[in-house]
């Protein structure tokens, strides 16, 4: 709070000296609030108010005691007032004061109510008479002073002169603002019938106390009562002041649960933070104690944590200055709007979200020009004895220095405290736009007084903000930083000119050109945000930046006047913003690939709501940031400061899942700063060292297979016909490029949208450029390069979070790692059913699962309506993907290229027909493998329309077939392509409840000659195999289990009464399918036997007929072994289409679980 704003409330306080009491009493006026100006005495650090009392009026000087019981003044020296009266013993006023004594002269009718005035500065108490007299105080509407009003019989206590010892010069008493019934807040509330509330805003110069409700406008138009954080007030049941023992305390206590320094919890004895039955411990707020006092063990922990946090920033301690123990050189500490840039200290209140934050302006005390100290003092142990008297101090006393320029509202009726600093945003936001000509990312900053918008480019690794300064129209708040000042000492090495001005070295990193100009400061304004929406504009008065000559604008986008640096430097935007507003040293960058749509930089913590209800801060994968010890930027080359650029540890590169052979020594940073991987917004495309570039291009071309290359278009070396690629959700359907980070599980994936660049409508190129050798010589100067620079195109439409405090980078693309479909079994048809959600607006559709099906097909004849449904043209990449050999062409339009036609098949009735290929949006539920997650969409999923007649034989209500086969347009392949996960899926079917299909996991060996089907309810065997199996099974079962009459379609049935029960079903011989390497697919009783009645169990295998047979003149060749649905129930199957292998479990009943146990009801991730 600025002192000027309080002057508005102070100027009419002079009226107190000239308005007569008779006039004020005649005015029938009931104020809504009162105001009392407060100043700070620099000698004693006491907060002083002037009140007007007596008849005739006399202005007196009193010290403010936030926890004081009442107003008391010295009545021994010259207290003359015609309206002063003693308060009789046993009167209503004496009872209100809860007095326990009376002064008497022998006549009971003249007994005077007694009180115990207390000097909190010397801890001295004495006895005094309770009196009443008129008092005058100024009213307010919350924004400006109003009329002076009076309270005729205001209660106060007379005290002897000796108790004034230790008070500020000229002070004649203490104004108690505590919870007592005769303290100022309660008496004013009773006199004018306004709420029992008080707001205090103390200042190093002029502060203020409001009595009554808000608004509290401490600056024009800013009502701080609307930005308060609340915490309960706690009543200490024991009054520790001498004369009031036996009563509850009138001081204000709050519930501190823990303490953090720089965001990290400080280890303290938490029992000290609570008030015990004797009144010991707890946390109170005091205007008497000049600096926050902490019990010894708490003090040591807080100081150690604070010193260690500064040591990590290379700021050492200097010699202590009493009463402080942790002091530092001012030259080592920067300054911002929030005061010295030091770790914040947080008192955590009722929850982690409610904290009392003590920033640099309140935590640090300047004891000399060169020394700043942590303004907390050691309060000693909780119990100590002095002169034989036991003292019990409070564990934490938040003192005057720590509550300055913070408005505190005390709501006595609701018993709660509200606290605010001047508006401190949790995060800030800068919109970013891509320049179409230069491919540079630009933003607008607002600088100076009056404010001027300045267009600058974004440099992720830049050192500091620099702009071309307009000397002719210089801002009124602009100043050049002086040499050897704390600001000049920040960051990298600087120089000084002959006029003692601090000089900086701005660099244009686009053309690598540096210069020298004035290091300066000016007001910078930026928009705040809550992570979802933009908020109010906030300003930083002395934001540090460098001026630059116009020659540095060469090569920059049109209209650009500077460079906004986001690098790892104390002067960069992220660190200056963090210091100014005490939020975490984090920022997030999300660049847009469009030149007409904004990207964004968010400074501070999440959430990052980049879509309605989508907080991408919860979808981050982390990797450590690596500090390059050598700064390779032009103006800083060779200086001792490390690089401000952001490096990460790439261990290897994969394309299409296969490792690219590269010289891995290039991937590490050597002692000269060469090599490694950095991220850059200055490079439009990723740049790779020559040998790495060649290896990546060769591997990419090989992974593409038969796609024909076309002539290269500079600066790219690998270009292709755009017609060769299918368009997917993630751009052209090309092999995935992966930068493997700290482990095989942590990768930076680059999909088609980020790897490929359309240079025109017909040609698309691999968007990586040859960065040349690691070392080169130009004009006799040796230059070194980074091996891999991940450029702008490769980070577009990905959110990247830089956490400077934790030294880590997080990246996300909002794609799931796996998807899940719920599967049920239709008891009538024994078909396995799932529900898919398709179309716009979304409609749920029931389809039958076919593990071997070619693609998804649905009935489009009956009511298929969708605004996003589109036909697939003949000759398109999508049509080629489906291996279609036919087109539907209009007879009436010769120019019609036709619609791609495929052959949807009903495997239940073995009927096929022709149908057109379409694309429409499909919604599927994501999963982490344990629980279901958010629903995600595939905008242009391929499917076939089919006639209604093809539904014959399907389960009631089913409108199609979901094909899970090996085809490129089957669901596993399409979903893998859409979300860039492996072409794998897992099936786990259940006989009587929910089963599940996963897309995106584990492997398994697939053998020729054996088919797996979810369409055939039971395993079908070629006739000779079937007979051999039945004979062997009957023989193994033995004569004690009699056969009974067969029940179709089975050929071997038995009396169930003679068959026992086990954990895995009926106790029958185990059937083993011997696979490669002698691996067994074991089929136990639950999967081999089918109950067809109360007393009959049949072997659930059926005779599939001979291998070759003729039906209606058509030769048919069925598979020898078709493992049917019953045999795979409660077995988990994983199909790895990429590796062409199948993974299988034995019966899950052995593990006391089933396929129905997947949690579809939880979204716990």
Secondary structure, DSSP 8 states (H G I E B T S, - for coil): --HHHHHHHHGGGGGGGTS-HHHHHHS----SEEEEEEEE-TTT--EEEEEEETTTTEEEEEEEETT-SS-EEE-TTT---TT-EE-BTTSHHHHHTT--EEE-SS-GGG-EEEE--EETTTTEE--EEEEEEEEEEEEE-SSSEEEEEEEEEEEEEEE-GGGGTTS-TT--EEEE-SSSTTSHHHHHHHHHT--SEEEEEB-SSEEEEEEES---EEETTEEGGGS-EEEEEE--SS--SGGGTTS---SEEE---EEEETTEE----GGGGS--TTS-S-EEE-SSSSSEEE-HHHHHHHHHHHHHHHHTTT--EE---TT-S-EEEGGGS-EETTEE----EEEE-SSTT-EEEE-HHHHEEE-SSSEEEE-EEE---SEEEETTEEEE--SEEE-HHHHBT-EEEEETTTTEEEEE-S---SEEEEEEEE-TTT--EEEEEEETTTTEEEEEEEETT-SS-EE---STT--TT-EE-BTTSTTTTSSS--EE-TTSBEEE--EETTTTEE--EEEEEEEEEEEEE-SSSEEEEEEEEEEEEEE--GGGGTTS-TT--EEEE-SSSTTSHHHHHHHHHT--SEEEEE--S-SSS-EEEEEES---EEETTEEGGGS-EEEEEE--SS--SGGGTT-SS---SEEE---EEEETTEE----GGGGS--TTS-S-EEE-SSSSSEEE-HHHHHHHHHHHHHHH-S--EE---TT-S-EEEGGGS-EETTEE----EEEEEEETTEEEEE-HHHHEEESSSSEEEE-EEE---SEEEETTEEEE--SEEE-HHHHTT-EEEEETTTTEEEEE----S-EEEEEEE-TTT--EEEEEEETTTTEEEEEEEETT-SS-EEE-TTT---TT-EE-BTTSHHHHHTT--EEE--SS-TT---EEEE--EETTTTEE--EEEEEEEEEEEEE-SSBEEEEEEEEEEEEEEE-GGGGTTS-TT--EEEE-SSSTTSHHHHHHHHHT--SEEEEEB-SSS-EEEEES-------TTEEE-SSSSSEEE-HHHHHHHHHHHHHHH-TTS-EE---TT-S-EEEGGGS-EETTEE----EEEE-GGG-EEEE-HHHHEEE-SSSEEEE-EEE---SEEEETTEEEE--SEEE-HHHHBT-EEEEETTTTEEEE-S-GGGGT--GGGSBSS----
